[in-house]
Amino acid sequence: MLTRKCLWQCLAAAGLLAGCSSTITNLTPSRQARNPAGLYPIEARWDANERSIRQDSVKPSVVIGFESYPMQRTALTTNRWETLVPVPANAQFVNYRFKFDYLCDGVPVARPNSRLSPNYQMEVVDK
């Protein structure tokens, strides 16, 4: 039992020393012109150097209040994601954040994990 506990502590320390990190970069302009459809593009880039992440399990979304809008990969890229979000015609600002859910390899099974970005604000301006 003691050996197993020591092994887990060593693995955890190695993970910390290896410098696992992830960065969510907002690629959405802070101001967008109002459009009649009421849908606005939101885009992000997610860079992670954690090797245990199962790339096929990544499920990003844009969170606005209590609503979540799934994102899709942009064409010809592996780490950029986009979606269209509805904005009411009378709204001037939209506060949002990104959430990336994914699985990490684990023993005996993969474990879920997620990253949440800071809050961002987009202004919708009349043309």
N, CA, C and O atoms as CSV, one atom per row, in Angstrom:
chain,resi,resn,atom,element,x,y,z
A,1,MET,N,N,0.825,-1.186,0.000
A,1,MET,CA,C,0.000,0.000,0.000
A,1,MET,C,C,0.869,1.248,0.000
A,1,MET,O,O,0.598,2.195,-0.739
A,2,LEU,N,N,1.903,1.256,0.817
A,2,LEU,CA,C,2.789,2.397,0.899
A,2,LEU,C,C,3.504,2.633,-0.435
A,2,LEU,O,O,3.705,3.779,-0.839
A,3,THR,N,N,3.885,1.559,-1.111
A,3,THR,CA,C,4.571,1.674,-2.393
A,3,THR,C,C,3.653,2.309,-3.433
A,3,THR,O,O,4.095,3.160,-4.206
A,4,ARG,N,N,2.391,1.911,-3.462
A,4,ARG,CA,C,1.434,2.460,-4.414
A,4,ARG,C,C,1.225,3.958,-4.155
A,4,ARG,O,O,1.164,4.751,-5.094
A,5,LYS,N,N,1.116,4.335,-2.886
A,5,LYS,CA,C,0.937,5.738,-2.530
A,5,LYS,C,C,2.157,6.554,-2.958
A,5,LYS,O,O,2.012,7.657,-3.485
A,6,CYS,N,N,3.330,6.031,-2.737
A,6,CYS,CA,C,4.570,6.705,-3.136
A,6,CYS,C,C,4.643,6.863,-4.654
A,6,CYS,O,O,5.078,7.898,-5.160
A,7,LEU,N,N,4.213,5.827,-5.371
A,7,LEU,CA,C,4.214,5.873,-6.833
A,7,LEU,C,C,3.312,6.998,-7.328
A,7,LEU,O,O,3.713,7.768,-8.201
A,8,TRP,N,N,2.109,7.105,-6.789
A,8,TRP,CA,C,1.172,8.153,-7.206
A,8,TRP,C,C,1.725,9.546,-6.898
A,8,TRP,O,O,1.565,10.468,-7.698
A,9,GLN,N,N,2.366,9.699,-5.757
A,9,GLN,CA,C,2.944,10.991,-5.410
A,9,GLN,C,C,4.078,11.354,-6.363
A,9,GLN,O,O,4.213,12.512,-6.758
A,10,CYS,N,N,4.880,10.385,-6.728
A,10,CYS,CA,C,5.974,10.634,-7.679
A,10,CYS,C,C,5.429,11.009,-9.053
A,10,CYS,O,O,5.958,11.910,-9.705
A,11,LEU,N,N,4.378,10.326,-9.495
A,11,LEU,CA,C,3.771,10.647,-10.791
A,11,LEU,C,C,3.163,12.050,-10.782
A,11,LEU,O,O,3.287,12.789,-11.759
A,12,ALA,N,N,2.514,12.410,-9.690
A,12,ALA,CA,C,1.928,13.743,-9.586
A,12,ALA,C,C,3.016,14.814,-9.611
A,12,ALA,O,O,2.862,15.840,-10.274
A,13,ALA,N,N,4.112,14.579,-8.894
A,13,ALA,CA,C,5.218,15.531,-8.879
A,13,ALA,C,C,5.843,15.651,-10.272
A,13,ALA,O,O,6.192,16.750,-10.703
A,14,ALA,N,N,5.982,14.535,-10.967
A,14,ALA,CA,C,6.543,14.562,-12.317
A,14,ALA,C,C,5.653,15.366,-13.251
A,14,ALA,O,O,6.150,16.107,-14.099
A,15,GLY,N,N,4.336,15.225,-13.102
A,15,GLY,CA,C,3.402,15.994,-13.918
A,15,GLY,C,C,3.534,17.485,-13.675
A,15,GLY,O,O,3.472,18.278,-14.614
A,16,LEU,N,N,3.714,17.867,-12.433
A,16,LEU,CA,C,3.877,19.284,-12.118
A,16,LEU,C,C,5.188,19.827,-12.660
A,16,LEU,O,O,5.237,20.947,-13.170
A,17,LEU,N,N,6.234,19.050,-12.555
A,17,LEU,CA,C,7.539,19.483,-13.043
A,17,LEU,C,C,7.597,19.528,-14.559
A,17,LEU,O,O,8.373,20.300,-15.123
A,18,ALA,N,N,6.793,18.717,-15.228
A,18,ALA,CA,C,6.798,18.678,-16.686
A,18,ALA,C,C,6.185,19.945,-17.280
A,18,ALA,O,O,6.387,20.231,-18.460
A,19,GLY,N,N,5.446,20.698,-16.485
A,19,GLY,CA,C,4.902,21.959,-16.968
A,19,GLY,C,C,3.673,21.815,-17.825
A,19,GLY,O,O,3.553,22.515,-18.831
A,20,CYS,N,N,2.756,20.941,-17.476
A,20,CYS,CA,C,1.512,20.806,-18.216
A,20,CYS,C,C,0.753,22.125,-18.145
A,20,CYS,O,O,0.561,22.685,-17.066
A,21,SER,N,N,0.330,22.605,-19.286
A,21,SER,CA,C,-0.413,23.851,-19.291
A,21,SER,C,C,-1.364,23.885,-20.467
A,21,SER,O,O,-1.213,23.141,-21.436
A,22,SER,N,N,-2.335,24.754,-20.365
A,22,SER,CA,C,-3.222,25.006,-21.487
A,22,SER,C,C,-3.567,26.481,-21.494
A,22,SER,O,O,-3.649,27.125,-20.448
A,23,THR,N,N,-3.768,27.001,-22.690
A,23,THR,CA,C,-4.069,28.416,-22.863
A,23,THR,C,C,-5.264,28.560,-23.787
A,23,THR,O,O,-5.285,27.992,-24.879
A,24,ILE,N,N,-6.256,29.317,-23.350
A,24,ILE,CA,C,-7.406,29.637,-24.185
A,24,ILE,C,C,-7.237,31.082,-24.638
A,24,ILE,O,O,-7.123,31.993,-23.818
A,25,THR,N,N,-7.222,31.283,-25.963
A,25,THR,CA,C,-7.059,32.617,-26.530
A,25,THR,C,C,-8.341,33.026,-27.237
A,25,THR,O,O,-8.815,32.324,-28.130
A,26,ASN,N,N,-8.896,34.151,-26.842
A,26,ASN,CA,C,-10.099,34.677,-27.480
A,26,ASN,C,C,-9.712,35.323,-28.806
A,26,ASN,O,O,-8.884,36.234,-28.830
A,27,LEU,N,N,-10.298,34.863,-29.908
A,27,LEU,CA,C,-10.015,35.418,-31.232
A,27,LEU,C,C,-11.172,36.271,-31.744
A,27,LEU,O,O,-11.163,36.694,-32.900
A,28,THR,N,N,-12.151,36.525,-30.907
A,28,THR,CA,C,-13.339,37.285,-31.278
A,28,THR,C,C,-13.071,38.784,-31.122
A,28,THR,O,O,-12.530,39.213,-30.103
A,29,PRO,N,N,-13.449,39.587,-32.130
A,29,PRO,CA,C,-13.297,41.033,-31.970
A,29,PRO,C,C,-14.143,41.529,-30.796
A,29,PRO,O,O,-15.208,40.977,-30.520
A,30,SER,N,N,-13.678,42.551,-30.119
A,30,SER,CA,C,-14.430,43.081,-28.976
A,30,SER,C,C,-15.637,43.911,-29.411
A,30,SER,O,O,-16.518,44.201,-28.602
A,31,ARG,N,N,-15.678,44.292,-30.693
A,31,ARG,CA,C,-16.826,45.027,-31.241
A,31,ARG,C,C,-17.233,44.386,-32.558
A,31,ARG,O,O,-16.389,44.071,-33.397
A,32,GLN,N,N,-18.539,44.197,-32.728
A,32,GLN,CA,C,-19.063,43.668,-33.983
A,32,GLN,C,C,-20.273,44.493,-34.393
A,32,GLN,O,O,-21.058,44.939,-33.555
A,33,ALA,N,N,-20.406,44.686,-35.702
A,33,ALA,CA,C,-21.546,45.443,-36.224
A,33,ALA,C,C,-22.817,44.611,-36.094
A,33,ALA,O,O,-22.820,43.401,-36.324
A,34,ARG,N,N,-23.911,45.304,-35.713
A,34,ARG,CA,C,-25.201,44.622,-35.570
A,34,ARG,C,C,-25.632,44.064,-36.926
A,34,ARG,O,O,-25.512,44.736,-37.950
A,35,ASN,N,N,-26.129,42.847,-36.921
A,35,ASN,CA,C,-26.625,42.263,-38.166
A,35,ASN,C,C,-28.080,41.826,-37.993
A,35,ASN,O,O,-28.506,41.519,-36.879
A,36,PRO,N,N,-28.837,41.797,-39.083
A,36,PRO,CA,C,-30.268,41.507,-38.983
A,36,PRO,C,C,-30.578,40.085,-38.507
A,36,PRO,O,O,-31.633,39.857,-37.916
A,37,ALA,N,N,-29.693,39.141,-38.749
A,37,ALA,CA,C,-29.943,37.751,-38.342
A,37,ALA,C,C,-29.808,37.581,-36.832
A,37,ALA,O,O,-30.378,36.648,-36.265
A,38,GLY,N,N,-29.073,38.455,-36.182
A,38,GLY,CA,C,-28.897,38.372,-34.736
A,38,GLY,C,C,-27.928,37.290,-34.292
A,38,GLY,O,O,-27.884,36.951,-33.110
A,39,LEU,N,N,-27.142,36.737,-35.226
A,39,LEU,CA,C,-26.143,35.711,-34.916
A,39,LEU,C,C,-24.753,36.298,-35.114
A,39,LEU,O,O,-24.478,36.945,-36.124
A,40,TYR,N,N,-23.881,36.065,-34.141
A,40,TYR,CA,C,-22.547,36.653,-34.164
A,40,TYR,C,C,-21.492,35.575,-33.979
A,40,TYR,O,O,-21.636,34.709,-33.116
A,41,PRO,N,N,-20.424,35.618,-34.786
A,41,PRO,CA,C,-19.370,34.601,-34.663
A,41,PRO,C,C,-18.497,34.830,-33.432
A,41,PRO,O,O,-18.096,35.953,-33.126
A,42,ILE,N,N,-18.218,33.734,-32.741
A,42,ILE,CA,C,-17.313,33.728,-31.587
A,42,ILE,C,C,-16.251,32.675,-31.892
A,42,ILE,O,O,-16.583,31.563,-32.301
A,43,GLU,N,N,-14.980,33.016,-31.696
A,43,GLU,CA,C,-13.894,32.095,-32.054
A,43,GLU,C,C,-12.822,32.082,-30.970
A,43,GLU,O,O,-12.537,33.104,-30.346
A,44,ALA,N,N,-12.234,30.909,-30.758
A,44,ALA,CA,C,-11.179,30.757,-29.755
A,44,ALA,C,C,-10.120,29.785,-30.254
A,44,ALA,O,O,-10.348,28.972,-31.150
A,45,ARG,N,N,-8.959,29.904,-29.636
A,45,ARG,CA,C,-7.852,28.973,-29.893
A,45,ARG,C,C,-7.495,28.350,-28.553
A,45,ARG,O,O,-7.422,29.034,-27.533
A,46,TRP,N,N,-7.273,27.032,-28.573
A,46,TRP,CA,C,-6.909,26.322,-27.357
A,46,TRP,C,C,-5.617,25.561,-27.599
A,46,TRP,O,O,-5.559,24.669,-28.445
A,47,ASP,N,N,-4.581,25.921,-26.848
A,47,ASP,CA,C,-3.287,25.247,-26.938
A,47,ASP,C,C,-3.040,24.526,-25.625
A,47,ASP,O,O,-3.119,25.118,-24.549
A,48,ALA,N,N,-2.741,23.241,-25.733
A,48,ALA,CA,C,-2.454,22.448,-24.540
A,48,ALA,C,C,-1.262,21.548,-24.823
A,48,ALA,O,O,-1.164,20.952,-25.896
A,49,ASN,N,N,-0.349,21.451,-23.847
A,49,ASN,CA,C,0.807,20.573,-24.033
A,49,ASN,C,C,0.694,19.319,-23.170
A,49,ASN,O,O,1.670,18.589,-23.001
A,50,GLU,N,N,-0.465,19.077,-22.640
A,50,GLU,CA,C,-0.695,17.899,-21.805
A,50,GLU,C,C,-0.897,16.687,-22.716
A,50,GLU,O,O,-1.899,16.608,-23.427
A,51,ARG,N,N,0.027,15.765,-22.700
A,51,ARG,CA,C,0.007,14.629,-23.626
A,51,ARG,C,C,-1.096,13.629,-23.338
A,51,ARG,O,O,-1.450,12.837,-24.212
A,52,SER,N,N,-1.637,13.647,-22.152
A,52,SER,CA,C,-2.664,12.670,-21.812
A,52,SER,C,C,-4.045,13.040,-22.350
A,52,SER,O,O,-4.977,12.243,-22.238
A,53,ILE,N,N,-4.196,14.241,-22.937
A,53,ILE,CA,C,-5.494,14.667,-23.461
A,53,ILE,C,C,-5.835,13.855,-24.703
A,53,ILE,O,O,-5.026,13.729,-25.623
A,54,ARG,N,N,-7.029,13.314,-24.713
A,54,ARG,CA,C,-7.531,12.615,-25.901
A,54,ARG,C,C,-8.115,13.667,-26.841
A,54,ARG,O,O,-9.198,14.200,-26.600
A,55,GLN,N,N,-7.383,13.956,-27.913
A,55,GLN,CA,C,-7.759,15.035,-28.817
A,55,GLN,C,C,-9.147,14.840,-29.429
A,55,GLN,O,O,-9.843,15.816,-29.710
A,56,ASP,N,N,-9.549,13.590,-29.636
A,56,ASP,CA,C,-10.862,13.334,-30.227
A,56,ASP,C,C,-12.003,13.536,-29.229
A,56,ASP,O,O,-13.171,13.450,-29.608
A,57,SER,N,N,-11.685,13.800,-27.971
A,57,SER,CA,C,-12.722,13.976,-26.955
A,57,SER,C,C,-13.002,15.441,-26.635
A,57,SER,O,O,-13.897,15.732,-25.842
A,58,VAL,N,N,-12.259,16.365,-27.232
A,58,VAL,CA,C,-12.395,17.787,-26.895
A,58,VAL,C,C,-13.752,18.300,-27.365
A,58,VAL,O,O,-14.120,18.158,-28.532
A,59,LYS,N,N,-14.493,18.903,-26.422
A,59,LYS,CA,C,-15.808,19.460,-26.712
A,59,LYS,C,C,-15.883,20.880,-26.145
A,59,LYS,O,O,-16.238,21.068,-24.982
A,60,PRO,N,N,-15.546,21.884,-26.972
A,60,PRO,CA,C,-15.601,23.264,-26.489
A,60,PRO,C,C,-16.995,23.864,-26.638
A,60,PRO,O,O,-17.801,23.413,-27.452
A,61,SER,N,N,-17.256,24.879,-25.843
A,61,SER,CA,C,-18.522,25.596,-25.942
A,61,SER,C,C,-18.322,27.038,-25.486
A,61,SER,O,O,-17.361,27.371,-24.793
A,62,VAL,N,N,-19.264,27.878,-25.901
A,62,VAL,CA,C,-19.327,29.261,-25.446
A,62,VAL,C,C,-20.435,29.313,-24.410
A,62,VAL,O,O,-21.546,28.845,-24.660
A,63,VAL,N,N,-20.141,29.876,-23.252
A,63,VAL,CA,C,-21.117,29.963,-22.174
A,63,VAL,C,C,-21.539,31.424,-22.023
A,63,VAL,O,O,-20.720,32.310,-21.780
A,64,ILE,N,N,-22.854,31.644,-22.177
A,64,ILE,CA,C,-23.435,32.974,-21.995
A,64,ILE,C,C,-24.542,32.821,-20.961
A,64,ILE,O,O,-25.579,32.214,-21.231
A,65,GLY,N,N,-24.315,33.371,-19.791
A,65,GLY,CA,C,-25.283,33.188,-18.707
A,65,GLY,C,C,-25.395,31.714,-18.362
A,65,GLY,O,O,-24.404,31.075,-18.008
A,66,PHE,N,N,-26.614,31.170,-18.466
A,66,PHE,CA,C,-26.835,29.751,-18.190
A,66,PHE,C,C,-26.939,28.933,-19.473
A,66,PHE,O,O,-27.217,27.735,-19.420
A,67,GLU,N,N,-26.720,29.565,-20.623
A,67,GLU,CA,C,-26.798,28.884,-21.915
A,67,GLU,C,C,-25.403,28.503,-22.392
A,67,GLU,O,O,-24.422,29.203,-22.140
A,68,SER,N,N,-25.343,27.375,-23.087
A,68,SER,CA,C,-24.079,26.884,-23.625
A,68,SER,C,C,-24.266,26.591,-25.114
A,68,SER,O,O,-25.240,25.948,-25.506
A,69,TYR,N,N,-23.331,27.063,-25.942
A,69,TYR,CA,C,-23.398,26.887,-27.386
A,69,TYR,C,C,-22.177,26.095,-27.848
A,69,TYR,O,O,-21.048,26.569,-27.720
A,70,PRO,N,N,-22.395,24.888,-28.388
A,70,PRO,CA,C,-21.258,24.064,-28.818
A,70,PRO,C,C,-20.486,24.710,-29.961
A,70,PRO,O,O,-21.054,25.391,-30.815
A,71,MET,N,N,-19.178,24.478,-29.953
A,71,MET,CA,C,-18.303,25.024,-30.985
A,71,MET,C,C,-17.824,23.901,-31.904
A,71,MET,O,O,-17.790,22.734,-31.513
A,72,GLN,N,N,-17.452,24.275,-33.142
A,72,GLN,CA,C,-16.894,23.326,-34.108
A,72,GLN,C,C,-15.500,23.797,-34.492
A,72,GLN,O,O,-15.182,24.985,-34.438
A,73,ARG,N,N,-14.668,22.816,-34.885
A,73,ARG,CA,C,-13.323,23.166,-35.368
A,73,ARG,C,C,-13.442,24.001,-36.633
A,73,ARG,O,O,-14.309,23.764,-37.475
A,74,THR,N,N,-12.546,24.989,-36.752
A,74,THR,CA,C,-12.503,25.742,-38.001
A,74,THR,C,C,-11.796,24.878,-39.045
A,74,THR,O,O,-10.987,24.015,-38.706
A,75,ALA,N,N,-12.107,25.117,-40.292
A,75,ALA,CA,C,-11.550,24.311,-41.374
A,75,ALA,C,C,-10.028,24.402,-41.406
A,75,ALA,O,O,-9.455,25.472,-41.200
A,76,LEU,N,N,-9.393,23.285,-41.664
A,76,LEU,CA,C,-7.947,23.174,-41.859
A,76,LEU,C,C,-7.117,23.513,-40.626
A,76,LEU,O,O,-5.933,23.822,-40.757
A,77,THR,N,N,-7.703,23.464,-39.441
A,77,THR,CA,C,-6.953,23.735,-38.218
A,77,THR,C,C,-7.217,22.633,-37.199
A,77,THR,O,O,-8.170,21.863,-37.328
A,78,THR,N,N,-6.367,22.571,-36.194
A,78,THR,CA,C,-6.579,21.569,-35.150
A,78,THR,C,C,-6.890,22.193,-33.803
A,78,THR,O,O,-7.404,21.508,-32.919
A,79,ASN,N,N,-6.595,23.471,-33.620
A,79,ASN,CA,C,-6.777,24.060,-32.293
A,79,ASN,C,C,-7.607,25.337,-32.293
A,79,ASN,O,O,-7.595,26.084,-31.314
A,80,ARG,N,N,-8.336,25.596,-33.393
A,80,ARG,CA,C,-9.210,26.768,-33.449
A,80,ARG,C,C,-10.652,26.305,-33.551
A,80,ARG,O,O,-10.971,25.358,-34.270
A,81,TRP,N,N,-11.523,26.999,-32.812
A,81,TRP,CA,C,-12.923,26.600,-32.707
A,81,TRP,C,C,-13.812,27.816,-32.901
A,81,TRP,O,O,-13.421,28.937,-32.575
A,82,GLU,N,N,-15.034,27.590,-33.442
A,82,GLU,CA,C,-15.939,28.700,-33.691
A,82,GLU,C,C,-17.392,28.265,-33.546
A,82,GLU,O,O,-17.716,27.079,-33.607
A,83,THR,N,N,-18.253,29.251,-33.353
A,83,THR,CA,C,-19.696,29.036,-33.335
A,83,THR,C,C,-20.385,30.365,-33.557
A,83,THR,O,O,-19.754,31.420,-33.496
A,84,LEU,N,N,-21.684,30.311,-33.814
A,84,LEU,CA,C,-22.511,31.501,-33.906
A,84,LEU,C,C,-23.397,31.543,-32.677
A,84,LEU,O,O,-24.006,30.537,-32.312
A,85,VAL,N,N,-23.473,32.695,-32.038
A,85,VAL,CA,C,-24.326,32.829,-30.856
A,85,VAL,C,C,-25.410,33.864,-31.128
A,85,VAL,O,O,-25.152,34.881,-31.773
A,86,PRO,N,N,-26.619,33.612,-30.640
A,86,PRO,CA,C,-27.691,34.593,-30.820
A,86,PRO,C,C,-27.561,35.725,-29.802
A,86,PRO,O,O,-27.247,35.505,-28.632
A,87,VAL,N,N,-27.809,36.933,-30.282
A,87,VAL,CA,C,-27.790,38.106,-29.418
A,87,VAL,C,C,-29.104,38.852,-29.656
A,87,VAL,O,O,-29.428,39.162,-30.802
A,88,PRO,N,N,-29.863,39.144,-28.607
A,88,PRO,CA,C,-31.128,39.879,-28.782
A,88,PRO,C,C,-30.899,41.231,-29.467
A,88,PRO,O,O,-29.850,41.854,-29.304
A,89,ALA,N,N,-31.889,41.664,-30.226
A,89,ALA,CA,C,-31.778,42.902,-30.999
A,89,ALA,C,C,-31.556,44.129,-30.117
A,89,ALA,O,O,-30.975,45.115,-30.569
A,90,ASN,N,N,-32.009,44.079,-28.875
A,90,ASN,CA,C,-31.870,45.243,-27.998
A,90,ASN,C,C,-30.615,45.191,-27.123
A,90,ASN,O,O,-30.385,46.099,-26.324
A,91,ALA,N,N,-29.807,44.149,-27.264
A,91,ALA,CA,C,-28.605,44.019,-26.432
A,91,ALA,C,C,-27.446,44.803,-27.042
A,91,ALA,O,O,-27.234,44.775,-28.254
A,92,GLN,N,N,-26.710,45.494,-26.196
A,92,GLN,CA,C,-25.537,46.230,-26.653
A,92,GLN,C,C,-24.248,45.491,-26.314
A,92,GLN,O,O,-23.246,45.626,-27.018
A,93,PHE,N,N,-24.275,44.701,-25.221
A,93,PHE,CA,C,-23.094,43.955,-24.792
A,93,PHE,C,C,-23.454,42.493,-24.573
A,93,PHE,O,O,-24.581,42.165,-24.204
A,94,VAL,N,N,-22.476,41.618,-24.807
A,94,VAL,CA,C,-22.625,40.191,-24.528
A,94,VAL,C,C,-21.419,39.768,-23.699
A,94,VAL,O,O,-20.277,39.975,-24.108
A,95,ASN,N,N,-21.671,39.181,-22.545
A,95,ASN,CA,C,-20.608,38.634,-21.702
A,95,ASN,C,C,-20.569,37.127,-21.920
A,95,ASN,O,O,-21.601,36.458,-21.876
A,96,TYR,N,N,-19.382,36.603,-22.152
A,96,TYR,CA,C,-19.263,35.175,-22.452
A,96,TYR,C,C,-17.926,34.656,-21.954
A,96,TYR,O,O,-17.025,35.418,-21.602
A,97,ARG,N,N,-17.830,33.336,-21.936
A,97,ARG,CA,C,-16.565,32.665,-21.638
A,97,ARG,C,C,-16.545,31.349,-22.396
A,97,ARG,O,O,-17.573,30.873,-22.877
A,98,PHE,N,N,-15.355,30.772,-22.490
A,98,PHE,CA,C,-15.181,29.497,-23.186
A,98,PHE,C,C,-15.006,28.385,-22.168
A,98,PHE,O,O,-14.393,28.572,-21.117
A,99,LYS,N,N,-15.554,27.224,-22.498
A,99,LYS,CA,C,-15.349,26.043,-21.669
A,99,LYS,C,C,-14.917,24.904,-22.584
A,99,LYS,O,O,-15.579,24.606,-23.578
A,100,PHE,N,N,-13.812,24.279,-22.241
A,100,PHE,CA,C,-13.295,23.138,-22.999
A,100,PHE,C,C,-13.376,21.902,-22.116
A,100,PHE,O,O,-12.662,21.798,-21.119
A,101,ASP,N,N,-14.245,20.967,-22.481
A,101,ASP,CA,C,-14.355,19.681,-21.788
A,101,ASP,C,C,-13.566,18.651,-22.592
A,101,ASP,O,O,-13.562,18.685,-23.822
A,102,TYR,N,N,-12.900,17.738,-21.892
A,102,TYR,CA,C,-12.109,16.723,-22.587
A,102,TYR,C,C,-11.829,15.555,-21.645
A,102,TYR,O,O,-12.098,15.626,-20.445
A,103,LEU,N,N,-11.290,14.489,-22.208
A,103,LEU,CA,C,-10.881,13.321,-21.434
A,103,LEU,C,C,-9.365,13.240,-21.402
A,103,LEU,O,O,-8.692,13.572,-22.378
A,104,CYS,N,N,-8.833,12.793,-20.264
A,104,CYS,CA,C,-7.403,12.530,-20.117
A,104,CYS,C,C,-7.211,11.037,-19.916
A,104,CYS,O,O,-8.002,10.388,-19.231
A,105,ASP,N,N,-6.161,10.497,-20.515
A,105,ASP,CA,C,-5.846,9.086,-20.294
A,105,ASP,C,C,-5.609,8.855,-18.816
A,105,ASP,O,O,-4.995,9.680,-18.138
A,106,GLY,N,N,-6.090,7.747,-18.326
A,106,GLY,CA,C,-5.908,7.424,-16.926
A,106,GLY,C,C,-5.924,5.924,-16.724
A,106,GLY,O,O,-6.222,5.160,-17.642
A,107,VAL,N,N,-5.603,5.521,-15.531
A,107,VAL,CA,C,-5.588,4.105,-15.190
A,107,VAL,C,C,-6.640,3.892,-14.120
A,107,VAL,O,O,-6.554,4.557,-13.088
A,108,PRO,N,N,-7.601,3.044,-14.273
A,108,PRO,CA,C,-7.838,2.129,-15.389
A,108,PRO,C,C,-8.675,2.731,-16.511
A,108,PRO,O,O,-8.745,2.139,-17.588
A,109,VAL,N,N,-9.311,3.879,-16.306
A,109,VAL,CA,C,-10.156,4.478,-17.345
A,109,VAL,C,C,-9.805,5.956,-17.508
A,109,VAL,O,O,-9.178,6.565,-16.642
A,110,ALA,N,N,-10.229,6.516,-18.646
A,110,ALA,CA,C,-10.014,7.947,-18.883
A,110,ALA,C,C,-10.837,8.756,-17.884
A,110,ALA,O,O,-11.916,8.336,-17.466
A,111,ARG,N,N,-10.316,9.917,-17.510
A,111,ARG,CA,C,-11.023,10.766,-16.555
A,111,ARG,C,C,-11.391,12.091,-17.220
A,111,ARG,O,O,-10.613,12.623,-18.012
A,112,PRO,N,N,-12.571,12.625,-16.904
A,112,PRO,CA,C,-12.980,13.905,-17.494
A,112,PRO,C,C,-12.249,15.075,-16.851
A,112,PRO,O,O,-11.865,15.023,-15.682
A,113,ASN,N,N,-12.065,16.122,-17.632
A,113,ASN,CA,C,-11.445,17.338,-17.145
A,113,ASN,C,C,-11.996,18.498,-17.958
A,113,ASN,O,O,-12.647,18.275,-18.978
A,114,SER,N,N,-11.752,19.718,-17.534
A,114,SER,CA,C,-12.211,20.871,-18.304
A,114,SER,C,C,-11.377,22.097,-17.952
A,114,SER,O,O,-10.734,22.162,-16.905
A,115,ARG,N,N,-11.411,23.062,-18.857
A,115,ARG,CA,C,-10.756,24.354,-18.655
A,115,ARG,C,C,-11.792,25.430,-18.958
A,115,ARG,O,O,-12.571,25.319,-19.904
A,116,LEU,N,N,-11.783,26.470,-18.135
A,116,LEU,CA,C,-12.715,27.573,-18.281
A,116,LEU,C,C,-11.921,28.858,-18.455
A,116,LEU,O,O,-10.989,29.122,-17.694
A,117,SER,N,N,-12.279,29.651,-19.441
A,117,SER,CA,C,-11.566,30.901,-19.712
A,117,SER,C,C,-12.049,32.001,-18.777
A,117,SER,O,O,-13.052,31.843,-18.081
A,118,PRO,N,N,-11.326,33.117,-18.767
A,118,PRO,CA,C,-11.860,34.282,-18.052
A,118,PRO,C,C,-13.084,34.821,-18.801
A,118,PRO,O,O,-13.388,34.373,-19.907
A,119,ASN,N,N,-13.770,35.765,-18.204
A,119,ASN,CA,C,-14.926,36.398,-18.869
A,119,ASN,C,C,-14.445,37.364,-19.936
A,119,ASN,O,O,-13.429,38.041,-19.774
A,120,TYR,N,N,-15.193,37.416,-21.031
A,120,TYR,CA,C,-14.949,38.364,-22.114
A,120,TYR,C,C,-16.232,39.126,-22.378
A,120,TYR,O,O,-17.321,38.683,-22.013
A,121,GLN,N,N,-16.088,40.284,-23.021
A,121,GLN,CA,C,-17.255,41.069,-23.379
A,121,GLN,C,C,-17.141,41.518,-24.831
A,121,GLN,O,O,-16.089,41.979,-25.276
A,122,MET,N,N,-18.259,41.372,-25.566
A,122,MET,CA,C,-18.325,41.832,-26.950
A,122,MET,C,C,-19.392,42.921,-27.029
A,122,MET,O,O,-20.483,42.775,-26.478
A,123,GLU,N,N,-19.072,43.992,-27.707
A,123,GLU,CA,C,-20.031,45.072,-27.900
A,123,GLU,C,C,-20.648,44.946,-29.284
A,123,GLU,O,O,-19.939,44.751,-30.271
A,124,VAL,N,N,-21.972,45.057,-29.356
A,124,VAL,CA,C,-22.680,45.027,-30.634
A,124,VAL,C,C,-23.044,46.472,-30.952
A,124,VAL,O,O,-23.809,47.104,-30.224
A,125,VAL,N,N,-22.484,46.993,-32.053
A,125,VAL,CA,C,-22.666,48.408,-32.384
A,125,VAL,C,C,-23.516,48.550,-33.647
A,125,VAL,O,O,-23.461,47.719,-34.554
A,126,ASP,N,N,-24.301,49.627,-33.678
A,126,ASP,CA,C,-25.087,49.928,-34.871
A,126,ASP,C,C,-24.161,50.470,-35.939
A,126,ASP,O,O,-23.207,51.193,-35.652
A,127,LYS,N,N,-24.456,50.112,-37.163
A,127,LYS,CA,C,-23.598,50.516,-38.296
A,127,LYS,C,C,-23.644,51.991,-38.537
A,127,LYS,O,O,-22.982,52.489,-39.448
